[in-house]
Amino acid sequence: MKPNLHASNDSDGALNVLITGAAGGMCRGINKRLAVAGHTLLCVDLDLERCQEAVDELRSEGFAAHAFAADVTQQDDVDRLRNDVKETVGEIHALVNAAGILDRKMLLDHDVKSFSKAIDINLVGPFALIRAFAGDFLTANWGRIINVSSIAGTTGYPYPSYAASKAGLSNLTRSLLMDFWGTGITVNSVCPGVVDTPMVIQEVRDQVPTKVPTGRIVDPDEIGALIAFLLTEDARSINGADLVIDGGATQVFRLFDPAKS
């Protein structure tokens, strides 16, 4: 059953939530939404300075947050992170795998090393974090695992390392249902379309008004709102899902025309 946690300003109680890639543009929206919901945030990023800036911003508004540096592709770093988190807050109750990179290389621009780097960060990293903290969730018989994937994992993308890694991440989400069968642990993917972050180049932004049915780019706060909902008991039957948040984009268009790229 769900842990008996300290009081929160939401009805489900506060959770200790670990977020990777927490210094990134999308995560600023995720961080704020989860903090407003009363959760304690364990913010993880390779860049400790930027991660601390994000945490300081949250703390200045009275929210509970802690900064950690880790390379999620390195087992030693993941093990150290788990120990540091346990010393800071004890067990975690939810994991948001949001660390990721977009390498703008098409097939002939890639080599094995660059392709593998994207797979390591976008797919192997989430696997390592889930494996490291699974015992906490299983002991509590409750937990939330949320992988930030992408519509590129379903539609394909001109940049194959990104598309392949996100397809793998969504499939990892579905595959882990077997490991958590019969528990209070859910595993889901959130699949954004074009989100208002520095990662999105102007060419894509220019296409949004005419090619996304809502006519607008997705705000990071909207991603945060969806994740905040998935942490609640109201979402307890949402499990193994790829939850698309793209303004209808996957139904009607591809982000790039390869002939023009």
C-alpha positions as CSV (number, residue, x, y, z in Angstrom):
1,M,0.0,0.0,0.0
2,K,1.0,3.6,-0.4
3,P,3.5,4.9,2.2
4,N,2.1,7.1,5.0
5,L,3.8,10.4,4.1
6,H,3.9,13.8,5.7
7,A,1.2,16.3,5.0
8,S,0.9,18.0,1.6
9,N,-1.1,20.6,-0.1
10,D,-2.6,17.9,-2.3
11,S,-4.9,15.1,-1.3
12,D,-2.6,12.3,-2.1
13,G,0.2,13.3,0.2
14,A,3.8,14.4,-0.5
15,L,6.3,12.1,-2.2
16,N,10.0,12.1,-2.6
17,V,10.4,12.4,-6.3
18,L,13.7,11.9,-8.1
19,I,14.0,13.8,-11.5
20,T,16.9,13.3,-13.9
21,G,17.9,16.0,-16.3
22,A,16.4,18.4,-13.8
23,A,18.4,21.4,-15.1
24,G,16.9,21.2,-18.6
25,G,14.3,23.5,-20.1
26,M,11.5,21.0,-20.0
27,C,12.3,20.0,-16.4
28,R,11.9,23.5,-15.2
29,G,8.2,23.1,-15.9
30,I,8.1,19.6,-14.4
31,N,10.0,20.7,-11.3
32,K,7.6,23.6,-10.6
33,R,4.4,21.6,-11.1
34,L,5.6,18.8,-8.8
35,A,6.9,21.2,-6.2
36,V,3.5,23.1,-6.2
37,A,1.9,19.7,-5.6
38,G,3.9,19.5,-2.3
39,H,6.5,16.9,-3.3
40,T,10.1,16.9,-2.3
41,L,12.3,17.0,-5.4
42,L,15.6,15.2,-5.7
43,C,17.0,17.0,-8.8
44,V,19.7,15.2,-10.7
45,D,21.8,16.5,-13.6
46,L,25.2,16.0,-15.0
47,D,25.8,19.7,-14.6
48,L,25.7,20.3,-10.9
49,E,25.9,24.1,-11.2
50,R,22.9,24.4,-13.3
51,C,21.0,21.8,-11.2
52,Q,21.8,23.8,-8.1
53,E,20.5,26.9,-9.8
54,A,17.2,25.1,-10.5
55,V,17.0,24.0,-6.9
56,D,17.8,27.4,-5.5
57,E,15.0,28.8,-7.7
58,L,12.6,26.3,-6.2
59,R,13.8,26.9,-2.6
60,S,13.4,30.7,-3.0
61,E,9.7,30.1,-3.5
62,G,9.6,27.9,-0.4
63,F,9.7,24.5,-2.0
64,A,11.6,21.4,-0.9
65,A,14.4,20.4,-3.3
66,H,17.9,19.0,-3.3
67,A,20.6,19.0,-6.1
68,F,22.7,16.0,-7.1
69,A,25.2,15.5,-9.8
70,A,25.4,12.1,-11.6
71,D,26.1,10.6,-15.0
72,V,23.2,8.2,-15.4
73,T,25.1,6.1,-17.9
74,Q,27.8,5.2,-15.3
75,Q,26.9,2.4,-12.8
76,D,29.3,3.8,-10.2
77,D,27.5,7.2,-10.4
78,V,24.1,5.6,-10.2
79,D,25.1,3.7,-7.1
80,R,26.6,6.8,-5.5
81,L,23.5,8.7,-6.3
82,R,21.3,6.1,-4.6
83,N,23.4,6.3,-1.5
84,D,23.4,10.1,-1.4
85,V,19.6,10.2,-1.9
86,K,19.0,7.7,0.9
87,E,21.2,9.8,3.2
88,T,19.3,12.9,2.3
89,V,15.6,11.8,2.3
90,G,15.5,8.1,2.8
91,E,13.5,6.2,0.2
92,I,12.1,7.7,-2.9
93,H,8.5,7.1,-4.0
94,A,8.6,8.2,-7.6
95,L,11.2,8.4,-10.4
96,V,10.9,10.7,-13.4
97,N,13.5,9.8,-16.1
98,A,13.7,13.1,-18.1
99,A,17.5,13.2,-18.9
100,G,18.0,13.0,-22.6
101,I,19.9,14.4,-25.6
102,L,18.9,15.1,-29.2
103,D,21.9,14.5,-31.6
104,R,21.0,16.1,-34.9
105,K,22.8,13.6,-37.1
106,M,21.3,11.7,-39.9
107,L,22.5,8.2,-40.8
108,L,25.7,9.0,-42.7
109,D,26.7,11.7,-40.2
110,H,26.6,9.2,-37.3
111,D,29.3,6.8,-36.3
112,V,28.9,4.0,-33.7
113,K,30.2,6.1,-30.9
114,S,27.8,9.0,-31.4
115,F,24.9,6.7,-32.0
116,S,25.7,4.8,-28.8
117,K,26.0,7.9,-26.7
118,A,22.4,8.8,-27.4
119,I,21.2,5.3,-26.7
120,D,23.2,5.3,-23.4
121,I,21.8,8.6,-22.2
122,N,18.2,8.2,-23.4
123,L,17.7,4.5,-22.8
124,V,20.4,2.9,-20.7
125,G,20.3,5.7,-18.2
126,P,16.6,5.2,-17.4
127,F,17.1,1.5,-17.2
128,A,20.0,2.0,-14.7
129,L,17.9,4.3,-12.5
130,I,14.9,2.1,-12.5
131,R,17.0,-0.9,-11.6
132,A,18.7,1.0,-8.8
133,F,15.5,2.2,-7.1
134,A,13.2,-0.7,-7.9
135,G,13.9,-2.3,-4.5
136,D,12.5,0.8,-2.7
137,F,9.3,0.6,-4.7
138,L,8.9,-3.1,-4.2
139,T,9.5,-2.9,-0.4
140,A,6.9,-0.2,-0.1
141,N,4.6,-2.1,-2.6
142,W,3.9,1.4,-4.1
143,G,5.7,3.6,-6.6
144,R,5.5,5.7,-9.7
145,I,8.0,5.4,-12.6
146,I,7.6,7.9,-15.4
147,N,9.8,7.9,-18.5
148,V,9.9,11.0,-20.7
149,S,9.9,9.5,-24.1
150,S,8.9,11.3,-27.4
151,I,6.5,11.0,-30.3
152,A,9.6,10.3,-32.3
153,G,9.7,6.9,-30.8
154,T,6.4,6.1,-32.6
155,T,6.6,8.1,-35.8
156,G,10.3,7.9,-36.5
157,Y,12.5,10.9,-37.0
158,P,15.3,12.0,-39.4
159,Y,17.7,11.7,-36.5
160,P,17.9,7.9,-35.9
161,S,19.7,7.8,-32.6
162,Y,17.0,9.9,-31.0
163,A,14.1,8.0,-32.5
164,A,15.6,4.6,-31.7
165,S,16.4,5.5,-28.2
166,K,12.9,6.9,-27.5
167,A,11.2,3.9,-29.1
168,G,13.3,1.7,-26.9
169,L,12.3,3.7,-23.8
170,S,8.6,3.4,-24.6
171,N,9.0,-0.3,-25.1
172,L,11.0,-0.6,-21.8
173,T,8.0,1.0,-20.1
174,R,5.7,-1.7,-21.4
175,S,8.1,-4.5,-20.7
176,L,8.6,-3.6,-17.0
177,L,4.9,-4.3,-16.3
178,M,6.0,-7.9,-15.8
179,D,8.4,-7.0,-13.1
180,F,5.9,-5.0,-11.1
181,W,2.8,-7.3,-11.6
182,G,0.4,-7.2,-8.7
183,T,2.1,-4.4,-6.9
184,G,1.1,-0.8,-6.4
185,I,3.8,0.3,-8.8
186,T,2.9,1.8,-12.2
187,V,5.2,2.5,-15.1
188,N,4.3,4.9,-17.8
189,S,5.8,7.0,-20.6
190,V,5.0,10.6,-21.4
191,C,5.5,11.3,-25.1
192,P,5.8,15.0,-25.9
193,G,5.7,16.5,-29.3
194,V,7.3,19.9,-29.9
195,V,7.9,21.5,-26.5
196,D,9.0,25.1,-25.8
197,T,12.6,24.4,-24.8
198,P,16.0,25.6,-26.2
199,M,16.4,22.2,-27.8
200,V,13.8,23.0,-30.4
201,I,15.3,24.7,-33.5
202,Q,13.6,27.6,-35.3
203,E,12.7,25.5,-38.4
204,V,10.5,23.3,-36.2
205,R,9.0,26.2,-34.4
206,D,8.0,27.8,-37.7
207,Q,6.0,24.8,-38.7
208,V,4.0,24.5,-35.5
209,P,1.2,27.0,-36.3
210,T,0.2,25.3,-39.5
211,K,1.1,21.7,-38.8
212,V,0.0,21.1,-35.2
213,P,-3.8,21.0,-34.9
214,T,-3.9,23.1,-31.7
215,G,-1.7,25.7,-33.5
216,R,0.7,26.0,-30.7
217,I,3.8,24.6,-29.1
218,V,3.5,22.6,-25.9
219,D,4.5,24.4,-22.8
220,P,6.8,22.6,-20.3
221,D,4.3,23.3,-17.6
222,E,1.8,21.1,-19.5
223,I,4.3,18.2,-19.3
224,G,4.6,18.8,-15.6
225,A,0.9,18.8,-15.1
226,L,0.5,15.4,-16.8
227,I,3.4,14.0,-14.7
228,A,1.9,15.5,-11.5
229,F,-1.4,13.7,-12.3
230,L,0.4,10.4,-12.9
231,L,1.8,10.6,-9.3
232,T,-1.7,10.6,-7.8
233,E,-3.9,7.8,-6.7
234,D,-6.5,8.9,-9.3
235,A,-3.9,7.6,-11.9
236,R,-3.4,4.2,-10.3
237,S,-5.0,2.3,-13.2
238,I,-2.9,4.1,-15.8
239,N,-0.1,1.6,-16.4
240,G,2.2,0.7,-19.3
241,A,0.8,3.7,-21.3
242,D,2.5,6.0,-23.8
243,L,0.7,9.2,-23.0
244,V,1.0,11.5,-26.0
245,I,1.0,15.3,-25.4
246,D,1.6,16.9,-28.8
247,G,-1.4,19.0,-29.8
248,G,-2.5,16.2,-32.2
249,A,0.8,16.4,-34.2
250,T,1.3,12.7,-34.6
251,Q,-2.1,12.4,-36.3
252,V,-1.4,14.8,-39.1
253,F,2.3,15.6,-39.7
254,R,6.0,14.8,-39.6
255,L,8.2,17.4,-37.9
256,F,10.6,17.6,-40.8
257,D,10.4,17.2,-44.5
258,P,13.7,15.2,-45.2
259,A,13.8,16.7,-48.7
260,K,14.2,20.2,-47.1
261,S,16.5,19.3,-44.2
